[in-house]
Amino acid sequence: MAQYSRDNCPCPRCRRQDTLQRQVDIFSSRSEGHRARSGMYITSAFMMTFAVSNYVQGERITLVFTPGNGYLNIVHGTSTTRKGLDLRILWTADSIKENPPSVQYDEVMANDAGVGRWIRMIREFGFCFVDGVPVCPHKTQELLERISFVRHTHYGGFYDFTSDLTMKDTAYTSEAIGPHTDTTYFTDPVRLQMFHLLSHEDGVGGESLLVDGYKAAEELGSRDREILSYYAISWHASGNDGITITPSQGFPIISSKRAPVQIRWNNADRRTVNPRVFEKWAGSAKAFNNIVNDPKMQYWEQLRPGRALINNDDYRSRYLNTIYPRDEVIRHIL
């Protein structure tokens, strides 16, 4: 464990204090001399304490580990937290519908603190509403760019659409589609998406459905979760002339059987599963499908002009549009 303590020691000899980058090479013989100057003590199941004599005489620097979630590192009296996977609040329809995460447009546009609160809610819940958004494409784009630039895909970047199938995907029709994540056919899915309904005069339908994919994975039995996190499958996008897209490799439905960071789920876009494992995989996939379609898991919300929805669509929350008339216009940002 001496080598482990050296690799994780936060003293100025081992870590650059302004960037916290590692400055030691544990693979070099020159690291041997440090063993006499630092010691590690396991004080609980997930706490490791370093006593670094050449840093501050007698001072102990504590690193608190939690399973799979990183550590809290105290350096020069300053707490530096690696949050990892602990910033997540799992939810069901009943637990989220009375108080869904939301922020005000003016708050987000005013300063970085407002943006930080917005991003934290997205990280915790997988989605967040923004209220008070001007019913204007330009202002909607400005809102999104408070987080980052707009990523371009084969559909473009920031765009509006109607259900005339100009965009060759059933998501852009008046058909209802089941809970799913988008762009499963990309090696790196688009992640955050924003939806802003710009017009709904005398409109019907167009309700939105969100399901917490992390919660759905938690509800799975251990065997099903293991199967869906082990077998890699692929997807495709083939509707647009001259364009066929598949990921560079197959990926499992659930990224990890312990604490998933990504879920890919889109039955419509799924390619053929290896016949040798199909029966086993299909049984577990059916269990997951039953969970995401359980009304207890499904949070419904009618979008309206002035209330934008941003969700971590391709990493956590599954999104669905119900049937809406062809003249309805939605601002869709990828």
N, C-alpha and C positions, 0 to 999 in steps of 0.2 A: 504493500500500500504506500510505501515511501515515494515511489515513482508517481503514483496517483496524486499524492499530496503536492508534489512538485508541479505537476501539470495543471493543478487547479489553484495553486497559491496566488493570492491577490496582492502580494507585497510589491513595492516599487522595482525590485530586482527582477520579478517575474512578469509583471503586468505594467504596461505603459499606463500611467494614472489618468491621463487626459482622454484616452480612447478606450481603455480597458482591454487593449489587444495583448495577446500573449507574446512575451519577448524571449521565452526560453525554448530550447529544443530538447525535448526529453529523449530524443533518439541519439543525442550526442553524448560522448563520454564525459564531457565537461559538466554535465548536470549532476554528476555523482556527488560533488562536494556540497551541494545544497542540502543533502539529506540530514546532515548534522545540525543544520540551522533551522529546520522546520519540522514540526511533528503534527500528526493528525490523530484526533481522539474521537471515537464514535460515542457520542453522548446520548443518543436515542436512536430509534429505528431509522429516522430520516434526518439526523443532524450530524454534521461533521465539523469539528472545530480545529482550526489551524493555530498553533502558537508559533509566531514568527519572531525569533529573538533578534534578528538583524534588522527588523522593521521598526518596531517600538518595543523596547525592553519590557518583557512580561505581558505585553498586550496580546489578547487572543482575538483573532479575526474569525467570525462565525459565518459559515455557509449553511443555510437551511435548505435541505432538499425535500421535495415532495414528489411522489411517484409520477414520473413522466412530465412534470410541470416546471422544470428548471429550478432556480435557486434565488435566494435573497442574499446578496453579497454586500457586506459592509466594508467600505474602503474609506479611510480618512474621515470616518464619521458620517459619510454620505451613503444613503441607501440606494442601491441600484437594483431594480427588480426585473427579472426575466419572467414575464407573466406566463408565457407559453400557452397552455391550454386551459388555465384556470379562469379566464375571462369568458365564461359561457354560462348562460342561464337557460336551462332546458324548459320547454313549455308545452302545454296542450291548449286546446281551444278554450277550456274553462279558465285556465290560469292566465291567459293573455288578453281575452276579449274585453275585459272591463277597463284595462289600463295598458293598451299597447304602447310600445316605445314611440315617442314623437318629440320633435323639436320644432321651434319656430324659425321660419325663413329669415327673419330679421336677425335673430340670434346667430345663425350660421354665417350670414354675410357680414356681420359686424366685426368679428375678430376670430383669431385662431382658437381661443378658448371655446367658442361656440362650435367650431369645427371639431375640436377634440371631443366634446360631449356627444356630438352626432356620431363620430366614428366609434366611440366607446359603446354606444347603444347598438350599433350595427354589429360590433364584435361580440357583444354579450348575447343578443337575441337573434342575430342573423338577418334582421331587417329593422327599418325605422321609417316612420312617416315624417314628412316635413310639411307643416301647415303654414298657410299664408303665402304660398308661392304665387307670384304674378302669373296669370293665365296667358303666357307668352313663351314661344319657343326659345327666344334669345335668353330670357331670364332663367328659364329652366336649364339651359346649357351652362350658364354662368354658375348656377347652384351646383351642378355636378362637378364642375371644374374647381370648386373649392376643395375637393378631395384630390383630384388628379386629372390628367389629360384624358381625353376620350379615345379609347382604343378602337381602331378601325378593323373591321372584319370584311368578308366578302359582301356583306350587306351595306357597308359604308361605316360611318361613325355615328354621329347624332342625326336621327331622322324621325320623321313622322310617317304614319301609314294608315291605310284603311284595309278592310278585309277583302280586297279584290285579287289577292294572290299574286300581286306584282312581286312580292317577296315570296319565293317558292318554298313555303313551309306552312304546315297546317296551323302553326301558331299565329299566322297572319291571315286567318280565315275567320268566318263566323261560327266555326265548329267549336264545340266544347272539347277540351283535351284534359287528360288526367294529370295528376300531380307529377311533376318532372323537373329535371334540371336542364338548362339550355346548353348548347355547344359542347355536348359530350364528345362530339367528333373532333374537337381540338385537343392537341396534346396538352395545352395549357388553357383551360376554359376561361371565359371572359370575367368570371367572378361577379363583381358588383354590376347590377343593372338598375336603372331608374325608369319608372313609369309615371307619366303625368297625363291624366285624362283632360284634354283641352276643351272638349265639347260633349255635352250629354243632354241637350235640349230635347225634352219629351222622349228620352231614351229609355230602353229597357235592357235588362241583362248586363253583361260586362262585369259581373262581380268577380272579385279576385280571391283566390284561395292560397293560403300559406300553410305549410306543414313543416315542423321542425325536424329536419332530417337526422340531427344528432339524437334527438329524443326517440325517433323511430328506430335508430340503430340500437339504442339502449334497451328498447322494448323487445328486441329479438332474443331468442334463446341463444345460448353460447355456441351451440353447434351451427346454427344458421349464420350467426355473425362470423364465425370462423370461415365458413365456406364462402360467404360473400366478400370476405376480405382476402381470400387466397386466390380464387380463380379469376384470371384476367380475361376480359372480353373487350370487344371493340364496337365502334359506332360509325355512322357515316352520315354525310350530307350530300344528297345527289339530285336535288330538285332543280337547281339552276343550270341552264345550258352551259356546257363547257366547264362545269365546276363539280368536282367530286372531292370531298374532304374526309379523311380518316386520321385518327391520331397516329403518332409514330410507333406506338406499341399498344398492346392491350392494357387495360387498367381494371382493378376490381371495383365492384359497386361501392364498397366501403374501404377507405384507405388504410384503416388499421382496426384490428379487432379489439384494441384496448380503448383508445380515445381518438375517434376519427377526426381528421382535419378536412377531409373532402369526401363527398358522396356524389357518385354519378348514377343518375337514374332517369332513363328515358326509353321506355319500351318501344316507342315508334321508331327511334333512330338506331336501335340495337342491331348489330350484325349477328351472323350465325354463331351460336355457341358450339364449341367442340362437342360432337356427338358422344364422345366417350365419357364426358362429365355432365352432359345435359340434364339427365334425370336428377342427379344430386343437386346441381346448381338451380334448376327450375323449382325444386321443392322449397329451397331457401328463399329464392326470389319471390315466390308466391307468398311466403310468410311476410316478407318485407312489404310487398304490394298490399296485402291485407291491412297492415298497420297504417301505411300512409293514406289509405282510403277509409280508415275508421273515422266516423264523424267526431269521435272524441279528440282526434288529432288535428282536425281541420278547422282552421280559423278563417272565416269568411269576412270580407270587407268590400263595400261598394266604394270604389274610387270616385272622386269628384274633382271638378276643376278647382285648383288652388291647393290640393293635397297631393303631393308627390310621394311615391313609395320607392325606396331604395332597398334592395335586398341582396344578400350574399348568395345569389341564386345557384351558382354552380359549385358552391362549397358546402352550403348548409341547408337553406330553406328551399323547399320545392314550391314552384309557382304555377298557378293555373288561371286561365281566363274562362269564364263560362260563355255561352253563346251571347253575342251582341250584334246589333244591326249593322249592316254594311256601311252606313254613313257615319258610324261612330269613329272618331279620330283619337288615337292614343299617341302620346309622345313617348317614344321608346328609345332609350339611350343604352348603347352597348359599351 
